[in-house]
Amino acid sequence: MPTLTLDVPPDVFSALRCSPEEFVEAMRLAAAMHWYGSGVVSQEKAAHIAGLDRTSFLDALAKERRDVFIVDMRDLKKEFERA
């Protein structure tokens, strides 16, 4: 797996009250939620990015009051027209 290096001011960890490891986990989850919510990645891929299984990712979305299921109204309309 590729490794990324990110320079973060040391006071960020104390301000967020987390360790560097917790910060990395939070960033992965935030990025996954953002990309999933924007429709860039699937739910399964977002869970993988976050380092979670799909159920845990859904739980994390619900905990953060994010949309768990993203529905594209155009796709939904096409599905109704086919039915």
Secondary structure by P-SEA (a helix, b strand, c coil): cbbbbbbbcccccccccccaaaaaaaaaaaaaaaaaaaccccaaaaaaaacccaaaaaaaaaaaccccccccaaaaaaaaaac
